[in-house]
Amino acid sequence: LTPGEMQRPSADYMPGSGRGFVSGGQTPSISIRTQINFIPTAGSAADFGDLVTAMTALSSVSSRTRAILQGGLDPSISNRVQAFEMQSTGNASDFGDLTEARYNTASWSNQTRGLAAGGENPSGVSNVIDYLTMASVGNSTDFGDTTSDQRGAGGVGSQTRACFGGNESSPTNLIDYVTMASTGNALDFGDLSVARNLVGGVATTVRGCFGGGRDPSAKNVIDYITIASTGNA
C-alpha cells in the first residue's frame, strides 16, 4: 500500500459480502495467519493469507472493502497497523502506526473512520483514543481520551457514534461514547449490568451488545444498549 493511496469507490453491496475473518491470535505460539469464513454457510475456515508480523491481542475495524488490524503483541507491545483487501486473498500490508504502542484496545468503525480506544501500553493502562481514515494509508491521529484508563473493553456503535464497554481498571462497568465525525474526549454513556473486561462487542445501527468477559472469573452475561441514547445496559 502506498501512503496517500485512496480506496476505490464501492457500491452499497460488494461481491464477496458475507466474508468473516480471524487474524492472528495465540495457539500457544503467536500466529501470523488470517483465515476466512463464509458467514451465510456452515463449514470450516480457509486460509486467506498472512499478517505482516505474527500478532495477538490486536483489534480490528473495517470498511466494506478493507480490513484494518491495530496494535497487539508480537510478543512485545506493538504500534503497527496492518491492512488487507477483503474481496481478494493475500497477505496483509503495512498501513501505518498507532500514536502509541498498545494491545487489547476497543475498536469501532464506520465507512470513513476507524477508532482504537484504551488498551495497555509499556507504561500501564492507556486512555488514548486514536482514529485513522479507512480509505487512505497512513498513521493514526489522536482523537481524544476515554473517561478513565481502559483496557479490554468491547466496541459497538453506529455510523455516527462509537461506544466502548467494560474495563480491567476501576471502574470496571463503564461505558464511554464518542461522536465519530468529530474529535474530543469520550463522555459517560452508562454502566454495564455486570462489571467485566475482555468483552466482545457486536452491533446493528440501533442496538449494541456486550457479551462475555471476566472479572476475574469468566462471565456468560450479554448486555445491550440503544446506541442513539444514553443509559445503563
N, C-alpha and C positions, 0 to 999 in steps of 0.2 A: 504494500500500500504506500502511496506517495503522499507526503504531507500536503494538505490543501486539496487533495482529490475529492471530488464530490460524488456522493452516491447517486446512481442513475434513478430517474423518477420511476415510481411504481404505481400500479392501479390499486384499487381497494382490495382486489383479490390477486394473489400471486400464485402462479402454478407451483405446486410443491407445498402449498399451505397444509398444515396438519403435521408438520415435522416437529419433533421434540428432540432435544439434545441433552446429553450428560457429558460434562467435560471435567477432566482432572479427577481429584479425589485421592484416597489412600487405601491400599489393598494388600498388605500393610505399607508397601513402598509407595511413594508419591507417583501418581500416574500422569502420563503425557497424552493419553488418548481422549478423543472425542467420539462418542457413539451416537447413533441416530435411531429414533423410533418413529414409526408412522402412527400417530395417535388414533386415527379412526379405526385402525385394525389391530388385532392382537398379534403378538409374535415377538421374537427375540430382537434385541438391538443389533445393529450392524455397525461396522467400523466406518467412520466418516473421515478421519484424518488425525493429525497430531497438533498439540499446542506448540507454541514457540519453545516453552520450557515446561517441564512437569510442574504441576501446581495443585495444592489442596487449600481448602478454606477460602476459596475465591467467591465472588458474587457475580451475577450476570444480569445484563439488560439486553434488549433487542428492539430493532425496528421491524418492519415487515420483511426486510431482506438481509439485515446484518445482525449478527450476534457479537456481543462485546463482553469480555470477561475481565474483571477488575481485581487487582491485588492478589493476595494469597500468601502461601508459604511454599518455599521451593528448595530446602526447608527453612532458609532464612526469610524474614518478612520482606515482601516484595512490593514495589510500586508499579509493577508492569501492568499495562493494559493490552490485551490481545483481542483480535477480531477475526471472524471468518464470515464468508458469504453463505447464507443458508440454502440457497437454491441449487448450489453445486456441491461437490465433495472435494475435500482437500485440506491442507494444513492451515492453521491459523497464521496470521501475520502480526507484527508489532504495530500497535495503534498509537501508543504514547505512554505517558506516565501519570499516576495519581499525584496530587500535590504532596502527599506523604505516604511512605510505605506502611501498609497495614493489611490485616486479614479479618475475616468474619464481619465484613461490612453488611449493612442492609442496603438493598438496591431497589430502584423502580425506574421506569422509563415511559415516555410517550414516543411518538414518532419523531420528535425533534431532539429531546434531551434525555440523557441517562444520568442518574444520580447514584452516588455511593455515600452512605452515611455511617458515621461512627467507625467501630472496629478497634482492633488492638494494634498499636504501633510499638516500636522498640522501647518507648518510654512508659507504656502502660495503655490504658483505655483512652480512646480519642473521642472528641466531639465534633470533628470536622465533617462537613458535607461538601463533596466535590460534584461538579457536573461536567459533562462532555457533550459535544454536538454529535449526534449519531451519524450524520451523513458525511462528515469530513474527518480526516485523520489528524490527530494532534493531542497534546497534553490536556488533562483535566484542569478545571479552573475552580477556585474556591467559591462556593455558593453561600455558605454561612455556617452556623453551628447548631447542633442538636441542643435541647434544653438541659441536658446533662451528659457526662461522658457515657457512651453507649457501645455495648459490644453484644453481638449475637441476636440482634433484632431481626424481625421479618418485615419485608416491604410489600405494601399493597398500594393501590391508587387508581386514579382515572387519568384521562388526558390532561386534566388541569391541576390535580392535587396528588401529592405523594404522602403516605402515612407510614411510619416506622414504629412497630410494636414489639415490646419485650426488651430485656436488658439483663446483663450479668451483674452490673454495678447497681448500687442503690440510686433511685428507686427501680425495682425490677419489674413493675407492672405498667410502666409509662407507655403512652402512645403519643408520638410527635407528628406534626404535619407541616408541609411547606406547599406553597403555590409554585408549580413547575415553571411557569413562564417568567417569573421574577427571580431575584436573588434576595437573600436575607436569612436571618436566624429562624429556626423552627419554633412553632408555637405548640402549646399543650393541647392535645385533642381529647384526652380522657384516659381511662385506665383499662387494662386487660382484666378479665374476671379472675384470672389466676396468674400470679407473678411467675415469670419464667424467662429463659433465654434460649438461644438456638431454635428460634421459632420459624416455621415455614409459612410463607405468605402467598396467597393467590387472590385474584380479584376479577370481577367484571367491572364495567364502568359505574355500577351502582353500589355494589357490596364488596367489602374486603373481608377475608377470613384468615385468621391466625391459628395454625394447627400445631399441636405437639409442643416440644421443648423440654426443658429440665430446670429444676430448682431445689436441690441438686438432683433429685430423682426424676426419672422420665415422666412426662405428663401426656395424657391422652385427650386433653381438652381442645375443642375447636371453638374459638370465639368469632363473632362477626361484628362489623361496624357498617354504618351507612356513610360512604365516603364523603358525600356532599355536606354532611352536617358534622357537628362535634358532639362528644358524649362518650360515656363508658361503653366498652364492648359488652 
